[in-house]
Amino acid sequence: MNAAAYAAQVGDVFVLPDTCLKIKQIIDNKISDLDEIAELISLDPSLASRLLKLANSALYNFPSQVDSVSKAVLLLGEVQVYNLVVAYGATEAFATVKPEALDLDRFWEQSIHCALIAKFLAHKLAVRPNEPVYLSGLLHNIGELVVVQVAPDLAAQCQEFKRKQLPWLLQQQVLGFSFVECSIALMNVWQLPENIQAPLHHINEPERRSNNQIGLIMHISAQLALLNTASDKFEQADLLKPHVLELLGLTKKDLDEARDFAFLEGLAILSLLNPRATMLF
């Protein structure tokens, strides 16, 4: 069974909220109505509360308090709001995954760290604000939860990587595909925009993304997130080649700062996206 078949099997189990689809329809129709988007979000008190908290978090660092959904939508813009709604919706969709099925502590920590590191590096490199690097980072490994749902025994085998053994190579050996490939397949099921999926293609093959700034940022972010959450098994040199950093003009100091940012803000951001998940920490 390939990654697409796995994703198809959970399409009715892991479902994004209707709000995500409705906001996407508004954006796709190119008749953007920020008031309509704000009203739509306000109909879901939990989502509205979470959006305001995220808008006031370290993700954006606005100089003044964002105290209404309308103001959040105005400041963030339709695309950023959509990305945050999907981030919230995705964590909600996976709320039914049983903690004993895998190490959820590690899973959520790694996902959030990838998202925050991508956000930090994108800002450092002056990437356009509308690029959804944060969301791509957050969702880069959701395929693991798909495999846990469909074939928990195989998912467990994928966690048995040894020191310096690259996890995605073990996943390929056990499953025939990587968790990231399964993540992309689920994004297709969810009909997420291509610009969210695109940075994840060949995420573990930087030589195939040498001319793609966003792709390289995502590669580096995923490796540093893995290093942050599995420092007993890897050193930075095991995961990142010097020439990849040179392509983006990044230094070791930049990477250390990005990792520190993820450690500093990780749990707080996760508590905003999905408070239930933080009960695991």
Secondary structure, DSSP 8 states (H G I E B T S, - for coil): --HHHHHHHTTTTS---HHHHHHHHHHHTT---HHHHHHHHHTSHHHHHHHHHHHTSTTT--SS---SHHHHHHHHHHHHHHHHHHHHHHHHHTTTS-GGGTTHHHHHHHHHHHHHHHHHHHHHTT--TTS-HHHHHHHTTTHHHHHHHH-HHHHHHHT---TT--HHHHHHHHHSS-HHHHHHHHHHHTT--HHHHGGGTTTT-GGGSTT-HHHHHHHHHHHHHHHHH-TTT--HHHH--HHHHHHHT--HHHHHHHHHHHHHHHHHHHHHH-HHHHTT-
